[in-house]
Each structure stands twice: as C-alpha cells, then as structure tokens.
Amino acid sequence: MCGIAGFIGKGSEGDLERMIATLKHRGPDYHGTYLRDAVGLAHARLSILDLSSSANQPFLNHDKSIALVFNGEIYNFQELKKELQKLNKYYFTTTSDTEVLLYLYEEYEEKLFDKINGMFAFAIYDFRKKQLLLAKDRMGKKPLYYGVFNGTFVFASELKALLKHPAVSKELNIDALNEYLTFEYVPTPHSIFKNIFKLEAAVYLIWRDGEGITKKPYWKVNFDTTPIAFNDAKKTLDNLLDDAVKSRLIADVPLGIFLSGGLDSSTVAYYAQKNSTSKIKTFSIGFEDASYDESTYAELVAHQVGTEHHAQILTEKQSLDLIPELADLIDEPFADPSIIPTYLLSKFTRSQITVALGGDGGDELLAGYPTFISDYFIDAYTACPMYIKNMIKRIAYYLPVSDKNISFDFKVKQFIKGFELPKRYAHSLWLGSFAPDEKRQLFSREAFHSIINQHGLGAIDRYLSEVPHATPFSQLLHLYYRTYLLEDILVKVDRASMFTSLEVRAPFLDYRVVEFLSRLPKKFKLRGFVGKFILKELMRNKIPDVVIDRPKKGFGIPLSSWLRTELKSLCNELLSEQALSQHNLFNYPFVKQLKDEHFSIKQNNRKLLWTLMIFQMWWLKFF
C-alpha cells in the first residue's frame, strides 16, 4: 500500500516533499515527486508487487503525456495486462499493476472502471487534456482527501499531508463536528475542516482549470433479488469467496491472515490455506480481560484449518501507552476505541509479514450484528403506550452498570436511545455516541445555533435516497455499508495498519461477492434470530462449529473501567473546564455531569466521554 499527494496550480518541489514526507508510514520503501507545468505529484511506496525501482512512482507513459500516482492493488491486473498486450500498442517494462493501470487509462480513459477489480485511490494527470482524474474503489477502502484553495487543487491520502501545502487553510467545520458527535466519525464527503472533502466510494472526480470539479459515480450496489435455490447460492458463494481470497494471495512479499476467532476471519483463513501450497501464517491478539478475549477460538480455527498460528496477549500497559498517540494515527476525530487493538495487532503482524488478509465486510453484507436482531423489536417498542416506555426508561436507568464487553445494561440503554427520532435513524443512534438531546445539552448556545443540521443525521437521509425502491431490509444493509463499514471499519483498519506499513486486503469486499450477496433474499442472510445464515451453513465442517454458532463479540478494550482508573486523570485533564474554555464549544457543567456519573458507577458514559476525549486530543494537536 502507498500514500499519494499532489496539486494542480501553485506549489513547489519543496511543497511536494513536505506533503509526501508526512506519509512515510504508508510508503517507507521509496518517495518520489514529479513537477511540471504547475502539476505536482508525489508518492510514498510500500513495495508489494515488482520490488524493483522500475515500478517506482510517479509513473509516466512512454511519451510522458500521462502521469499516475496510485495507492492500492488491482487484483485482476495479470488478466488485464494480457488484454492490453493483444492490442500490440503497449510495451511493458515492469511486472507491476501500476503500469497496467496507467495503460488501461490510456486505452479506455474513464471506462477503465468497468474492467478493474481492486482497492485503490489514484490520481492521473492527462497533459493532453490538461485534466486531473481522482478515483476511489467501489467499496471505498482507500482514503483520498481534496480541496480547492485560491484556484489551486490539492489532494492527498491523509489530511496531514494536505495541510502541508501552503495554500491550504484549516478551519473547524462545526457541522462536521456535530456529525462526529453522533456517529463517532465524520461522514463522507465532509471532513473536520471546512473546504476539505473526502472522495466518495465508487466515484471519480475530474478537475480542469477554469472549469472546476466534476464528480461521477461509476458503480452502485443493486439490491434487486435474484431467484436462486439455497444450495445453488451456497455453491456460488463458495466459488466467489474461493476466487476472491485466491486473487488476494498474489504478492512478492510475505503474506498472512488476521485471525480473530470470529466467523469472517476464520472463513478467510480457510480459503487462504486451501489455496496455498505451504502453511499460511495467521495472527491474533488476546486480552487479559476474558470478556474481551477471543484468542482461544482463533487457536481452534488455526488448528483445524492447518495454519501456522502466531498469538500475543496484550497487556493493559500496551493499550494505555498508545492512547496519547491517537491524534497522530487518525488526523480527524475518530472515536472507535477498537483502533487501539487493531493497531497493536497490525504492529505484531508487521513484525513478520507485509500483507494481511482480513474478514471485514461480512457483518455488514450478511446482517451479522446484534442490532439486526434488535430491529425486530422496533415496531413493538414504538407501539407501546407512553407510560410503558417511561417505565422501561426508568428501569433501564437503574440497571446495575457493568464494565463487561457489550453488557446487558449497555444494550438496553442503547436500544432505548434509538427512539428519540424517526425509525430510520435508530441504528445510527444505537451504534453512535451522542443522541440529539444530549448534544443540545453539550454544545454551548452560540455553537449550537451555528449548526445547520442540528440532529446531525442528514447523511442517513442522503444514503436512503440512493436506494428508494429497495426493501426496508436492503435499505438497512445499504446504510451499514455507507456508514459503519465505509466510515468506521475501513477507516480504522486503513489507519491502524498503514501506521505500521502493513497492507490489509478484504476478500469479502470483492465487488463480485458484494453484488452477489446484495441480491440474495433476506432469509438467506437473516433467518429468525440467526444472522449470516448462508455463510454459517457454507462453513459447516470447514471450521469448528463453536466458532460458527457463538454470539458476535466486538473487537474492543475495557474502556469503561479504565476511565475510572488508569485513564481517569487523562479524562479529567482533557475535559476540564480550563481545557474546554480554549474553544468554548461545549458546556462544562454537562461534561462534568457525564464524568461524575461514570466515575461513581451510576451510568456507563464511556462512549460519550471517549468521543469528547478524542476530539480534545485532536484539537490540541491541530489548533
């Protein structure tokens, strides 16, 4: 994997050097720049395919009329290379997918997206047309930020690189902050800074001087159900997953698997070992707190599948020591605490390999989260008389607080939180942090009245408008893809892994797998209270039944108890009245109430406090 940056307009070689230097963790093997006719391109390379210097970037075609910087992998590049060679027009000097991508653009221009299967964010400047093309892959796995400042177009893989260009200004986007407090991340296309944006998944952008920006989608998920027998669907899924994993095993560097002990990563490990002539290395981490630990299940899978397994038990100290570094890791506020174990797993894995395959995507595509089961109870709860709802709220408030992972009291209170607004917002409120009424108490009066969309859930309406004719269940899956998967899971894995210079590939997010699963009927995915039904049936006798049938467990840390012990002083420091007065965005009395309730074990406010702490750490770094 790599990092890219550049500008069209004003800028110097020194600006390019400073921008790409901030991305050295994404590409430690080589840094390259190219500056010509007010076009600046820069690349930080993590060598995966064709380790020779001939594959370094920026990469130009033979007559230097087209230049490319590319972050990602094109999994079908060998097949596409053969197609191009038959045209007798292109002379290849490398064995890389970079060169194939460049010539695909030269031959097909924007139609190249119909041909490529991969994860990518790239920039191509066409000197013949005097235009820049930026693009992201269908599932949005790789990051790409951009903005226009005084007529200069600037782009980069991460915000920190963009901010190194002298034209770029940084001003807090209060509406993005409001969304962050709801979702625990800033939804695309916005960023935490005004006038800086994130390119959407499956979209390409064209910039021409004097004409501005044009954006076009090139793919979207189709949820029209295809009639198919269950056994036939299971056989097709078997073939698709087998090929998706096999194509992601191609690398010129050591490769392995993230193995959590859950169904999805175990599935990837099974197909990887099936397609390998030698033992595949698998990696997992465990925790001292048993309610967060899955390491024994990972060992069971590794033994049955036959991988060479490597495990490490994380200490509290390892996780706690990382927390002050989180602002460096994320660039904009991001409050999913599982980024900590994801980073530590990546660091442990990177000590032996350069590429890892993971199981991301299975839960969102196949209704694997407990919230999909909770969805059954939405209408029943909504139909209850108000006095019953009030009684349930009072009981929930007095439930004993537990620090265990996804405890009963936490689930009940999050469920109730989902009903402050219309039903379509419930899942986002369950998964997120601050509800609208809590934000009204949190924001200062001046800050709150400056926010345009005060409930902060406009992204949900925007995403639902993309699939107006889909069934309610398919609309829900689409929301999870566009929100939790795209903005949380994929961001977490990208930032955590790339901070250690580790590339992570996701076979479940092969677009062929996504298209197939999206068109299956609901009963193949969610049958009664059983999510991921077809995948579970497919993996019977391939991995241990105990892994298939056990409840979903999140990849988390004991944050609730830490906030009362090891992290209490940091929490008080970041969320003190003095610290909050630096920006006057929040009401300290409400923040103090959240702290007091949590410290005295009256309420579990870990999500709210952590969301605020992360913002404060980010603010201190950037302002």
C-alpha positions as CSV (number, residue, x, y, z in Angstrom):
1,M,0.0,0.0,0.0
2,C,1.1,3.5,-0.5
3,G,0.5,7.2,0.1
4,I,-0.2,9.8,-2.6
5,A,-0.3,13.6,-2.7
6,G,-0.3,16.4,-5.2
7,F,-1.6,19.7,-6.5
8,I,-2.7,21.5,-9.7
9,G,-1.8,25.2,-9.6
10,K,0.6,27.0,-7.3
11,G,3.2,25.0,-5.5
12,S,6.9,23.9,-5.4
13,E,9.1,20.9,-5.3
14,G,9.5,21.7,-1.6
15,D,5.8,21.6,-1.0
16,L,5.6,18.2,-2.6
17,E,8.5,16.9,-0.5
18,R,6.8,18.2,2.7
19,M,3.5,16.7,1.8
20,I,4.8,13.2,1.0
21,A,7.1,13.2,4.0
22,T,4.1,13.1,6.3
23,L,3.0,9.8,4.6
24,K,6.2,7.9,5.0
25,H,4.4,5.3,7.2
26,R,2.2,4.5,4.3
27,G,5.2,4.0,2.0
28,P,8.6,3.6,3.6
29,D,10.4,2.0,0.7
30,Y,10.6,4.9,-1.7
31,H,9.5,8.6,-2.1
32,G,9.1,10.1,-5.5
33,T,7.9,13.5,-6.8
34,Y,7.2,15.0,-10.3
35,L,6.6,18.7,-11.0
36,R,5.8,20.0,-14.5
37,D,3.6,22.8,-15.8
38,A,2.0,23.6,-12.4
39,V,1.2,19.9,-11.9
40,G,2.8,18.3,-8.8
41,L,2.5,14.6,-8.0
42,A,4.1,12.7,-5.1
43,H,4.2,9.1,-4.0
44,A,5.3,7.1,-1.0
45,R,5.8,3.5,-1.9
46,L,5.3,0.3,0.1
47,S,6.6,-2.3,-2.3
48,I,4.3,-5.3,-2.8
49,L,4.5,-6.2,-6.5
50,D,7.6,-5.9,-8.6
51,L,10.1,-4.7,-5.9
52,S,12.4,-3.2,-8.4
53,S,13.0,0.6,-8.8
54,S,11.4,0.5,-12.3
55,A,8.0,0.3,-10.6
56,N,8.5,3.4,-8.5
57,Q,6.1,6.3,-8.9
58,P,5.0,8.8,-10.1
59,F,4.7,6.6,-13.1
60,L,4.6,8.1,-16.7
61,N,3.7,6.5,-20.0
62,H,6.3,6.4,-22.8
63,D,5.7,9.9,-24.3
64,K,5.2,11.4,-20.8
65,S,1.7,12.6,-21.7
66,I,0.1,10.8,-18.7
67,A,1.3,10.6,-15.1
68,L,0.0,8.4,-12.3
69,V,0.2,8.1,-8.6
70,F,-1.6,5.0,-7.2
71,N,-2.4,3.7,-3.8
72,G,-3.8,0.2,-3.8
73,E,-3.9,-3.1,-5.6
74,I,-5.5,-4.2,-8.9
75,Y,-6.2,-7.9,-8.3
76,N,-7.0,-8.8,-11.9
77,F,-4.0,-6.9,-13.4
78,Q,-2.4,-10.0,-14.9
79,E,-5.6,-10.8,-16.9
80,L,-5.9,-7.1,-18.0
81,K,-2.2,-7.0,-19.0
82,K,-2.8,-9.9,-21.4
83,E,-5.7,-8.0,-22.8
84,L,-3.6,-4.9,-23.4
85,Q,-0.7,-6.9,-24.9
86,K,-3.1,-8.3,-27.6
87,L,-3.6,-4.7,-28.8
88,N,0.1,-4.5,-29.8
89,K,0.3,-0.9,-28.6
90,Y,1.9,-1.1,-25.2
91,Y,5.4,-2.1,-24.2
92,F,5.6,-3.2,-20.6
93,T,8.8,-2.5,-18.6
94,T,7.6,-3.8,-15.2
95,T,5.6,-6.6,-13.7
96,S,3.5,-4.2,-11.6
97,D,-0.2,-3.4,-11.6
98,T,0.7,0.3,-11.6
99,E,1.8,0.1,-15.3
100,V,-1.3,-1.9,-16.2
101,L,-3.5,0.8,-14.6
102,L,-1.7,3.6,-16.5
103,Y,-2.2,1.9,-19.9
104,L,-5.8,1.0,-19.1
105,Y,-6.4,4.7,-18.7
106,E,-4.5,5.5,-21.9
107,E,-6.7,2.9,-23.8
108,Y,-10.1,3.3,-22.2
109,E,-10.0,6.5,-20.2
110,E,-12.9,6.7,-17.7
111,K,-14.3,3.3,-19.0
112,L,-11.4,1.6,-17.2
113,F,-13.5,1.3,-14.1
114,D,-15.7,-1.3,-15.8
115,K,-12.6,-3.6,-16.0
116,I,-10.7,-3.3,-12.8
117,N,-11.2,-5.3,-9.6
118,G,-9.3,-3.9,-6.7
119,M,-8.9,-1.5,-3.8
120,F,-7.5,1.8,-4.8
121,A,-7.2,5.6,-4.6
122,F,-5.3,7.1,-7.5
123,A,-4.6,10.3,-9.4
124,I,-4.0,10.5,-13.1
125,Y,-2.9,13.7,-14.8
126,D,-3.5,13.8,-18.6
127,F,-1.3,16.5,-20.1
128,R,-3.1,16.2,-23.4
129,K,-6.4,17.1,-21.9
130,K,-5.0,19.2,-19.1
131,Q,-7.1,17.4,-16.6
132,L,-6.7,15.6,-13.3
133,L,-8.7,12.4,-12.6
134,L,-9.1,11.2,-9.0
135,A,-10.8,7.9,-8.2
136,K,-11.7,5.6,-5.3
137,D,-12.6,1.9,-5.5
138,R,-16.1,0.6,-5.4
139,M,-16.2,-0.1,-1.7
140,G,-14.2,2.9,-0.6
141,K,-11.3,1.1,1.1
142,K,-8.6,3.6,0.5
143,P,-8.7,7.3,1.7
144,L,-8.5,10.4,-0.5
145,Y,-8.9,14.0,0.6
146,Y,-9.1,17.1,-1.6
147,G,-9.8,20.8,-1.7
148,V,-9.6,23.9,-3.8
149,F,-7.8,26.9,-2.3
150,N,-7.4,30.2,-4.2
151,G,-7.6,28.3,-7.5
152,T,-5.1,25.5,-6.5
153,F,-6.5,22.0,-6.4
154,V,-4.8,19.9,-3.6
155,F,-5.2,16.2,-2.8
156,A,-3.6,13.6,-0.5
157,S,-4.2,10.2,1.1
158,E,-4.4,11.8,4.6
159,L,-5.3,15.2,6.0
160,K,-1.9,15.8,7.5
161,A,-0.3,15.7,4.0
162,L,-2.9,18.1,2.6
163,L,-2.3,20.6,5.3
164,K,1.4,20.8,4.4
165,H,0.6,22.7,1.2
166,P,0.9,26.5,1.9
167,A,-2.4,27.3,0.1
168,V,-4.5,25.1,2.4
169,S,-6.1,26.7,5.4
170,K,-7.6,24.9,8.4
171,E,-10.9,26.0,9.9
172,L,-13.1,23.8,12.1
173,N,-16.2,22.6,10.3
174,I,-18.8,22.9,13.1
175,D,-21.4,20.8,11.2
176,A,-18.8,18.0,10.7
177,L,-18.1,18.2,14.5
178,N,-21.8,17.8,15.1
179,E,-21.9,14.7,12.9
180,Y,-18.8,13.3,14.6
181,L,-20.5,13.5,18.0
182,T,-23.4,11.5,16.6
183,F,-21.6,8.8,14.5
184,E,-18.1,8.8,16.2
185,Y,-16.6,9.7,12.8
186,V,-17.1,12.4,10.2
187,P,-19.2,11.0,7.3
188,T,-18.1,11.4,3.7
189,P,-17.9,13.7,1.8
190,H,-17.2,16.1,4.6
191,S,-14.0,16.4,6.7
192,I,-13.5,18.0,10.1
193,F,-12.1,21.1,8.2
194,K,-14.1,23.5,6.1
195,N,-13.4,23.3,2.4
196,I,-11.6,19.9,2.6
197,F,-13.6,16.9,1.4
198,K,-13.3,13.1,1.2
199,L,-13.9,11.5,-2.2
200,E,-16.8,9.1,-2.1
201,A,-16.6,5.3,-2.8
202,A,-17.1,4.3,-6.5
203,V,-16.8,7.9,-7.7
204,Y,-14.3,9.6,-9.9
205,L,-13.5,13.3,-10.0
206,I,-12.2,15.4,-12.8
207,W,-10.6,18.8,-12.3
208,R,-9.8,21.2,-15.1
209,D,-8.5,24.7,-14.7
210,G,-11.3,27.2,-15.3
211,E,-14.0,24.5,-15.3
212,G,-13.8,23.3,-11.7
213,I,-14.8,19.9,-10.3
214,T,-17.0,17.3,-11.9
215,K,-17.8,14.1,-10.0
216,K,-19.4,11.0,-11.4
217,P,-20.4,7.6,-9.8
218,Y,-19.3,4.6,-11.8
219,W,-20.9,1.8,-9.8
220,K,-23.6,1.1,-7.2
221,V,-24.9,-1.9,-5.4
222,N,-28.1,-3.5,-6.9
223,F,-30.5,-4.9,-4.3
224,D,-33.0,-6.5,-6.8
225,T,-33.4,-10.0,-5.5
226,T,-32.4,-12.8,-7.9
227,P,-34.4,-16.1,-7.7
228,I,-32.0,-18.8,-6.7
229,A,-32.2,-22.1,-4.7
230,F,-30.4,-22.0,-1.4
231,N,-27.9,-24.8,-2.2
232,D,-27.1,-23.2,-5.5
233,A,-26.5,-19.9,-3.7
234,K,-24.2,-21.6,-1.2
235,K,-22.2,-23.2,-4.1
236,T,-21.9,-19.8,-5.9
237,L,-20.8,-18.1,-2.7
238,D,-18.2,-20.9,-2.1
239,N,-16.7,-20.2,-5.6
240,L,-16.8,-16.5,-5.3
241,L,-15.1,-16.4,-1.9
242,D,-12.5,-19.0,-3.0
243,D,-11.6,-16.8,-6.0
244,A,-11.7,-13.6,-4.0
245,V,-9.2,-15.0,-1.5
246,K,-7.0,-16.6,-4.1
247,S,-6.6,-13.4,-6.1
248,R,-5.6,-11.6,-2.9
249,L,-2.8,-14.0,-2.2
250,I,-0.7,-12.6,-5.0
251,A,2.3,-10.6,-3.6
252,D,6.1,-10.5,-3.9
253,V,6.4,-10.1,-0.1
254,P,5.5,-12.2,2.9
255,L,1.7,-12.6,3.4
256,G,-0.6,-13.8,6.2
257,I,-4.1,-13.6,7.8
258,F,-5.7,-11.6,10.6
259,L,-7.5,-14.3,12.6
260,S,-9.7,-13.0,15.3
261,G,-11.6,-16.3,16.0
262,G,-14.8,-14.9,14.5
263,L,-16.6,-16.4,11.6
264,D,-15.5,-14.0,8.9
265,S,-11.7,-14.1,9.5
266,S,-11.9,-17.8,10.0
267,T,-13.6,-18.1,6.6
268,V,-10.8,-16.1,5.0
269,A,-8.2,-18.3,6.8
270,Y,-9.9,-21.5,5.5
271,Y,-9.8,-20.3,1.8
272,A,-6.3,-18.9,2.1
273,Q,-4.9,-22.2,3.4
274,K,-7.0,-24.1,0.8
275,N,-5.3,-22.1,-2.0
276,S,-1.7,-22.2,-0.6
277,T,0.9,-25.0,-1.1
278,S,2.6,-24.0,2.2
279,K,1.3,-23.1,5.6
280,I,-0.3,-19.7,5.8
281,K,0.7,-17.6,8.8
282,T,-2.2,-16.4,10.9
283,F,-2.1,-13.7,13.6
284,S,-4.3,-12.9,16.6
285,I,-4.1,-11.0,19.8
286,G,-5.8,-11.7,23.1
287,F,-6.7,-9.7,26.2
288,E,-6.2,-10.2,29.9
289,D,-10.0,-9.4,30.4
290,A,-11.8,-12.6,29.5
291,S,-15.0,-10.8,28.3
292,Y,-12.9,-9.2,25.5
293,D,-10.7,-12.2,24.6
294,E,-11.2,-14.4,21.6
295,S,-7.8,-15.9,21.3
296,T,-8.8,-19.4,22.2
297,Y,-11.2,-19.5,19.3
298,A,-8.5,-18.3,16.9
299,E,-6.3,-21.2,18.0
300,L,-9.1,-23.7,17.4
301,V,-9.6,-22.4,13.9
302,A,-5.8,-22.4,13.2
303,H,-5.5,-26.0,14.4
304,Q,-8.4,-27.3,12.2
305,V,-7.5,-25.3,9.1
306,G,-3.8,-26.0,9.4
307,T,-2.2,-22.6,9.5
308,E,1.0,-21.5,11.2
309,H,-0.5,-19.5,14.1
310,H,1.1,-16.7,16.0
311,A,-0.7,-15.1,19.0
312,Q,0.1,-12.4,21.5
313,I,-1.7,-11.4,24.7
314,L,-1.9,-7.7,25.1
315,T,-1.2,-6.1,28.4
316,E,-3.1,-3.1,29.7
317,K,0.0,-1.0,29.5
318,Q,0.4,-1.6,25.8
319,S,-3.0,-0.2,25.1
320,L,-2.8,2.6,27.5
321,D,0.6,3.7,26.2
322,L,-0.9,4.1,22.7
323,I,-3.7,6.4,23.6
324,P,-1.7,9.7,23.6
325,E,-0.6,8.8,20.1
326,L,-4.1,8.5,18.7
327,A,-4.3,12.0,17.2
328,D,-1.2,11.2,15.1
329,L,-2.9,8.0,14.0
330,I,-6.3,9.4,12.8
331,D,-5.9,13.0,11.6
332,E,-9.5,13.8,12.2
333,P,-11.7,12.8,15.2
334,F,-12.5,9.1,15.2
335,A,-13.9,7.6,18.4
336,D,-13.9,3.8,17.8
337,P,-11.6,2.6,20.6
338,S,-11.0,-0.7,18.7
339,I,-8.5,1.2,16.6
340,I,-6.1,0.5,19.6
341,P,-6.2,-3.3,19.4
342,T,-6.3,-3.1,15.6
343,Y,-3.1,-1.0,15.6
344,L,-1.4,-3.4,18.1
345,L,-2.5,-6.4,16.0
346,S,-1.1,-4.7,12.9
347,K,2.2,-3.9,14.6
348,F,2.5,-7.5,15.8
349,T,1.7,-8.9,12.4
350,R,4.0,-6.5,10.6
351,S,7.0,-7.9,12.5
352,Q,6.7,-11.0,10.2
353,I,4.8,-10.1,7.1
354,T,3.9,-7.1,4.8
355,V,0.4,-8.1,3.6
356,A,-2.5,-9.4,5.6
357,L,-6.0,-10.6,4.6
358,G,-8.9,-9.7,7.0
359,G,-12.6,-10.6,7.4
360,D,-14.0,-7.1,7.1
361,G,-17.4,-6.7,5.4
362,G,-19.1,-10.0,6.4
363,D,-21.2,-8.5,9.1
364,E,-22.5,-5.6,7.0
365,L,-23.2,-7.7,3.9
366,L,-24.9,-10.5,5.8
367,A,-26.6,-8.9,8.8
368,G,-24.2,-10.1,11.4
369,Y,-24.5,-7.5,14.1
370,P,-26.9,-7.9,17.1
371,T,-28.5,-4.6,16.0
372,F,-30.1,-6.5,13.1
373,I,-31.9,-8.7,15.7
374,S,-32.8,-5.6,17.7
375,D,-34.5,-4.3,14.6
376,Y,-37.3,-6.9,15.0
377,F,-38.3,-5.1,18.2
378,I,-38.5,-1.5,16.9
379,D,-42.2,-1.6,15.9
380,A,-43.2,-3.4,19.1
381,Y,-41.5,-0.8,21.3
382,T,-42.8,2.1,19.2
383,A,-46.4,0.7,19.7
384,C,-46.1,0.7,23.5
385,P,-48.1,3.3,25.4
386,M,-46.1,6.2,26.7
387,Y,-46.4,5.1,30.3
388,I,-44.9,1.7,29.4
389,K,-42.0,3.4,27.6
390,N,-41.4,5.7,30.6
391,M,-41.4,2.8,32.9
392,I,-38.8,0.9,30.7
393,K,-36.6,4.0,30.7
394,R,-36.7,4.3,34.5
395,I,-35.9,0.6,34.9
396,A,-33.0,1.0,32.4
397,Y,-31.6,4.0,34.2
398,Y,-31.4,2.0,37.4
399,L,-29.9,-1.2,35.9
400,P,-26.6,-2.1,37.6
401,V,-23.7,-0.8,35.5
402,S,-21.3,-3.4,34.1
403,D,-17.9,-2.9,32.5
404,K,-18.1,-6.2,30.5
405,N,-18.0,-6.1,26.8
406,I,-21.5,-5.3,25.3
407,S,-23.1,-5.8,28.7
408,F,-26.9,-6.2,29.2
409,D,-27.4,-2.7,30.7
410,F,-25.4,-1.2,27.8
411,K,-27.6,-2.9,25.2
412,V,-30.8,-1.9,26.9
413,K,-29.8,1.8,27.2
414,Q,-28.5,2.0,23.7
415,F,-31.7,0.4,22.4
416,I,-33.9,3.0,24.1
417,K,-31.7,5.8,22.8
418,G,-32.6,4.8,19.3
419,F,-36.2,6.1,19.6
420,E,-35.7,9.8,20.1
421,L,-36.1,10.4,16.3
422,P,-37.9,8.5,13.5
423,K,-37.3,4.8,13.0
424,R,-34.8,5.3,10.1
425,Y,-32.3,6.8,12.5
426,A,-32.4,4.1,15.1
427,H,-29.4,2.0,14.0
428,S,-27.1,5.1,13.8
429,L,-28.1,6.1,17.3
430,W,-27.6,2.6,18.6
431,L,-24.1,2.4,17.1
432,G,-23.1,6.0,17.7
433,S,-22.4,8.3,20.7
434,F,-24.4,11.4,21.5
435,A,-28.2,11.5,20.8
436,P,-29.7,14.8,19.7
437,D,-31.0,15.8,23.1
438,E,-27.6,15.1,24.6
439,K,-25.9,17.3,22.0
440,R,-28.3,20.1,22.8
441,Q,-27.1,20.0,26.4
442,L,-23.4,19.6,25.4
443,F,-23.0,22.4,22.9
444,S,-22.7,26.0,24.1
445,R,-25.7,28.1,22.9
446,E,-23.6,30.0,20.4
447,A,-22.0,26.9,18.9
448,F,-25.4,25.0,18.7
449,H,-27.1,27.8,16.9
450,S,-24.4,28.0,14.3
451,I,-25.0,24.3,13.2
452,I,-27.2,23.9,10.1
453,N,-28.4,20.3,10.6
454,Q,-28.7,20.1,14.4
455,H,-29.6,16.5,14.8
456,G,-26.6,15.6,12.7
457,L,-28.2,12.7,10.9
458,G,-28.6,14.2,7.4
459,A,-26.2,11.5,6.0
460,I,-28.8,8.9,6.7
461,D,-31.4,10.6,4.5
462,R,-28.9,11.1,1.8
463,Y,-27.9,7.4,1.7
464,L,-31.6,6.2,1.9
465,S,-32.3,8.4,-1.2
466,E,-29.8,6.3,-3.1
467,V,-32.0,3.2,-2.8
468,P,-35.6,4.4,-2.7
469,H,-37.1,1.3,-4.2
470,A,-35.2,-1.3,-2.1
471,T,-36.9,-3.3,0.6
472,P,-36.5,-1.9,4.2
473,F,-34.1,-4.7,5.0
474,S,-31.9,-3.9,1.9
475,Q,-32.1,-0.2,2.7
476,L,-30.8,-1.1,6.2
477,L,-27.9,-3.1,4.7
478,H,-27.1,-0.2,2.4
479,L,-27.0,2.1,5.4
480,Y,-24.5,-0.1,7.2
481,Y,-22.3,-0.3,4.1
482,R,-22.4,3.5,3.6
483,T,-21.9,4.4,7.2
484,Y,-20.4,1.9,9.7
485,L,-18.4,-0.2,7.2
486,L,-17.2,2.7,5.0
487,E,-16.6,5.3,7.6
488,D,-15.7,3.3,10.7
489,I,-14.4,-0.2,10.0
490,L,-12.4,0.5,6.8
491,V,-11.0,3.8,8.2
492,K,-9.9,2.1,11.4
493,V,-8.2,-0.8,9.5
494,D,-6.5,1.5,7.0
495,R,-5.1,4.0,9.5
496,A,-4.1,1.3,12.1
497,S,-2.4,-1.0,9.5
498,M,-0.8,1.7,7.4
499,F,0.7,3.4,10.5
500,T,2.8,0.2,10.7
501,S,3.3,0.0,6.9
502,L,1.1,-3.1,6.7
503,E,-1.2,-3.7,3.7
504,V,-4.6,-5.2,4.6
505,R,-6.9,-6.8,1.9
506,A,-10.6,-7.7,2.4
507,P,-11.9,-10.6,0.3
508,F,-15.5,-10.1,1.4
509,L,-15.4,-6.7,-0.2
510,D,-14.6,-8.1,-3.7
511,Y,-17.3,-6.3,-5.7
512,R,-18.4,-9.7,-7.2
513,V,-19.1,-11.0,-3.7
514,V,-20.8,-7.8,-2.7
515,E,-23.0,-7.8,-5.9
516,F,-24.0,-11.5,-5.3
517,L,-24.8,-11.2,-1.6
518,S,-26.8,-8.0,-2.1
519,R,-29.2,-9.7,-4.5
520,L,-29.9,-12.7,-2.2
521,P,-33.2,-12.8,-0.4
522,K,-33.3,-11.7,3.2
523,K,-34.0,-15.3,4.5
524,F,-30.5,-16.4,3.2
525,K,-28.8,-13.7,5.4
526,L,-31.1,-13.3,8.4
527,R,-33.2,-16.3,9.3
528,G,-35.1,-15.7,12.5
529,F,-32.5,-14.6,15.0
530,V,-29.6,-16.0,13.1
531,G,-27.5,-13.6,11.0
532,K,-25.1,-14.6,8.3
533,F,-27.1,-17.7,7.8
534,I,-25.8,-18.7,4.4
535,L,-22.2,-18.2,5.4
536,K,-22.6,-20.3,8.5
537,E,-24.1,-23.1,6.5
538,L,-21.3,-22.9,4.0
539,M,-18.6,-23.1,6.6
540,R,-20.1,-26.2,8.5
541,N,-17.4,-28.9,8.6
542,K,-14.8,-26.4,7.4
543,I,-14.2,-24.6,10.6
544,P,-15.2,-25.5,14.2
545,D,-18.9,-25.3,14.9
546,V,-18.3,-23.5,18.2
547,V,-16.9,-20.6,16.1
548,I,-19.9,-20.6,13.7
549,D,-22.5,-20.7,16.4
550,R,-21.1,-18.4,19.1
551,P,-22.5,-14.9,19.6
552,K,-20.9,-11.9,17.9
553,K,-18.2,-10.3,20.0
554,G,-16.8,-6.9,19.3
555,F,-13.0,-6.2,19.0
556,G,-12.8,-3.8,21.9
557,I,-10.9,-2.8,25.1
558,P,-12.2,-2.4,28.7
559,L,-12.6,1.3,28.3
560,S,-15.4,1.7,30.8
561,S,-13.3,0.5,33.7
562,W,-10.1,2.3,32.5
563,L,-11.9,5.6,32.6
564,R,-12.4,5.1,36.3
565,T,-8.9,4.0,36.9
566,E,-5.8,4.4,34.6
567,L,-7.5,6.9,32.3
568,K,-9.3,9.0,34.9
569,S,-6.6,11.6,35.2
570,L,-6.3,11.9,31.4
571,C,-10.1,12.2,31.2
572,N,-10.2,15.0,33.8
573,E,-7.2,16.7,32.2
574,L,-8.7,16.7,28.7
575,L,-12.3,17.5,29.8
576,S,-11.5,20.1,32.5
577,E,-13.2,23.5,32.5
578,Q,-10.0,25.1,31.6
579,A,-9.3,22.8,28.6
580,L,-12.8,23.2,27.2
581,S,-12.6,27.0,27.5
582,Q,-9.9,27.0,24.8
583,H,-12.6,26.7,22.2
584,N,-15.9,27.4,24.1
585,L,-17.8,24.8,22.0
586,F,-19.1,22.7,25.0
587,N,-21.0,23.4,28.2
588,Y,-18.7,22.3,31.1
589,P,-21.5,21.6,33.6
590,F,-22.9,18.9,31.3
591,V,-19.5,17.4,30.7
592,K,-18.9,17.3,34.4
593,Q,-22.2,15.5,34.9
594,L,-21.1,12.9,32.4
595,K,-17.8,12.4,34.3
596,D,-19.4,12.3,37.7
597,E,-22.0,9.7,36.7
598,H,-19.3,7.5,35.1
599,F,-16.8,7.8,37.9
600,S,-19.4,7.0,40.6
601,I,-20.7,4.0,38.5
602,K,-24.2,5.5,38.2
603,Q,-24.1,5.4,34.4
604,N,-21.8,3.9,31.8
605,N,-20.9,7.1,29.8
606,R,-17.8,5.6,28.2
607,K,-18.9,6.3,24.6
608,L,-19.7,9.9,25.4
609,L,-16.6,10.6,27.4
610,W,-14.3,8.9,24.9
611,T,-15.8,10.7,22.0
612,L,-15.1,14.0,23.7
613,M,-11.6,13.0,24.8
614,I,-10.7,12.1,21.2
615,F,-11.9,15.4,20.0
616,Q,-9.9,17.2,22.6
617,M,-6.7,15.3,21.7
618,W,-7.3,16.2,18.1
619,W,-8.0,19.8,18.9
620,L,-4.8,20.1,20.9
621,K,-2.8,18.7,18.0
622,F,-4.2,20.8,15.2
623,F,-5.2,24.1,17.0
